[in-house]
Amino acid sequence: MTSRQKQILKIIIKEYTETAIPVGSKELVVKYKLPFSSATLRNEMVALEKEGLLKKAHISSGRIPTDKSYRYFVDHLVERKDTSVEYQKKLELELLKMRTQNIKLERNVGKMLSTMSKCLVISGAIDSGEYQSFGIHNLLDSPELTNLDDFSKITTVLDTIDEKVDAILKKAEKGEVKILIGKENPVKEIQDSSMVVSHYEDKDGKDRIIALIGPKNMKYGKNKKLIEFAKKLLRGGGASKVAVLFLVGGEAIVKFM
């Protein structure tokens, strides 16, 4: 792939992530001030389509990324910088509140994670087979997952998640955060979605799993960071950098050092 094609693919994925609308050449040239014509861009998009990296949603529509292009993006183009510092601070602040109020940690971290990622969150203990889910309404709000049949398949998976965990764990080695895109997902009912999943040990040495399930145009870099940080909190880490907590007009304010 040429450097120009890499640039184009990255822009198309960025645009589709933000809009969930098939991407056309004219709009991209104007919006991103590209140093070449829309005709050149169309030719490059045709070349990317021939390589299986783009496809047309309809005959006369713009193009959308494929599973192959998302995988290339995650492996080679996604920005490595930490894009979720703001979210980490929110999670740490909420963790501090929960510890103070003796609120169950896992449930509330799951809720916050679903809110911040706009995805469905599944978490639980592998040893006991007890799992909980948060934020399924986020999938209803996703423009990419408007098919009721697909949504029905996802709810079916939630009802039988204990039967699916073994297949997921075969794809996720303990300690790592794994991104499974489309048909890479071992759960066939949700192969039109993507999953960011981690298998880890908690502070008591028990095996646990935490996963985000969402549209293929999710923000992979951000969601991977969120999973990494949530896992840290659930293992008993995090919030160690909190220096000061005080109230201003009833609002909790935290300073991170």
VENDAUR-V604265 format. One record per pair of residues at least 4 apart in sequence whose C-alpha atoms are under 7 Angstrom apart, sorted by the first residue. I is the first residue (numbers start at 1). J is the second residue. Records with the same first field share a line. If there is no record, write none. Layout:
BEGIN
I: J ; J
END
This chain:
BEGIN
1: 5 ; 6
2: 6
3: 7
4: 8
5: 9 ; 44
6: 10
7: 11
8: 12
9: 13
10: 14 ; 73 ; 77
11: 15
12: 16 ; 23
13: 17 ; 65
14: 18
15: 19
16: 20 ; 21 ; 22 ; 23 ; 64 ; 217
17: 217 ; 218
20: 143 ; 144
22: 57 ; 61 ; 62 ; 63 ; 64
23: 62 ; 63 ; 64
24: 28 ; 62 ; 63
25: 29 ; 38 ; 41 ; 42
26: 30 ; 38
27: 31
28: 32
29: 33 ; 34 ; 37 ; 38
36: 40
37: 41
38: 42
39: 43
40: 44
41: 45
42: 46
43: 47
44: 48
45: 49
46: 50
47: 51
48: 52 ; 53 ; 54
49: 53 ; 54 ; 55
52: 68
53: 65 ; 66 ; 68 ; 69
54: 63 ; 64 ; 65 ; 66 ; 69
55: 63 ; 64 ; 65 ; 66
56: 61 ; 62 ; 63 ; 64
57: 61 ; 63 ; 64
65: 69 ; 70
66: 70
67: 71 ; 181 ; 182
68: 72
69: 73
70: 74
71: 75 ; 181
72: 76
73: 77 ; 78
74: 78
78: 221
79: 221
83: 222
84: 88 ; 222 ; 225
85: 89
86: 90
87: 91
88: 92 ; 229
89: 93
90: 94
91: 95
92: 96 ; 238 ; 239
93: 97 ; 254
94: 98
95: 99
96: 100 ; 239
97: 101
98: 102 ; 103 ; 105
99: 103
104: 108
105: 109
106: 110 ; 234
107: 111
108: 112
109: 113 ; 230
110: 114 ; 121 ; 134
111: 115 ; 134 ; 135
112: 116
113: 117
114: 118 ; 119 ; 120 ; 121 ; 134 ; 135
117: 223
118: 138
119: 135 ; 138 ; 139 ; 212 ; 213 ; 214
120: 134 ; 135 ; 136 ; 138 ; 139 ; 212 ; 213 ; 214
121: 133 ; 134 ; 135 ; 211 ; 212 ; 213
122: 131 ; 132 ; 133 ; 134 ; 210 ; 211 ; 212
123: 131 ; 132 ; 133 ; 209 ; 210 ; 211
124: 130 ; 131 ; 132 ; 208 ; 209 ; 210
125: 129 ; 130 ; 131 ; 207 ; 208 ; 209
126: 130 ; 207 ; 208 ; 209
127: 206 ; 207
129: 162
137: 141
138: 142
139: 145 ; 214
140: 145 ; 146
142: 146
144: 215
145: 215
147: 151
148: 152
149: 153
150: 154
151: 155
152: 156
153: 157 ; 189 ; 190
154: 158 ; 189 ; 190
155: 159
156: 160
157: 161
160: 164
161: 165
164: 168 ; 187
165: 169
166: 170
167: 186
168: 172 ; 186
169: 173
172: 176 ; 178 ; 198 ; 199
173: 199
174: 199 ; 200
175: 198 ; 199 ; 200
176: 198 ; 199
177: 196 ; 197 ; 198 ; 224 ; 228
178: 196 ; 197 ; 198
179: 195 ; 196 ; 197
180: 184 ; 185 ; 194 ; 195 ; 196
181: 185 ; 193 ; 194 ; 195 ; 216
182: 191 ; 192 ; 193 ; 194 ; 216
183: 191
185: 191
187: 191
193: 213 ; 214 ; 215 ; 216
194: 213 ; 214 ; 215 ; 216
195: 211 ; 212 ; 213 ; 214
196: 211 ; 212 ; 213 ; 224
197: 210 ; 211 ; 212
198: 209 ; 210 ; 211
199: 208 ; 209 ; 210
200: 207 ; 208 ; 209
201: 205 ; 206 ; 207 ; 208
202: 206 ; 207 ; 208 ; 234 ; 235
203: 235 ; 236
214: 218
219: 223
220: 224
221: 225
222: 226
223: 227
224: 228
225: 229
226: 230
227: 231
228: 232
229: 233
230: 234
231: 235
232: 236 ; 237 ; 238
233: 237 ; 238
241: 256 ; 257
242: 254 ; 255 ; 256 ; 257
243: 255 ; 256 ; 257
244: 254 ; 255
245: 252 ; 253 ; 254 ; 255
246: 252 ; 253 ; 254
247: 251 ; 252 ; 253
248: 252 ; 253
END
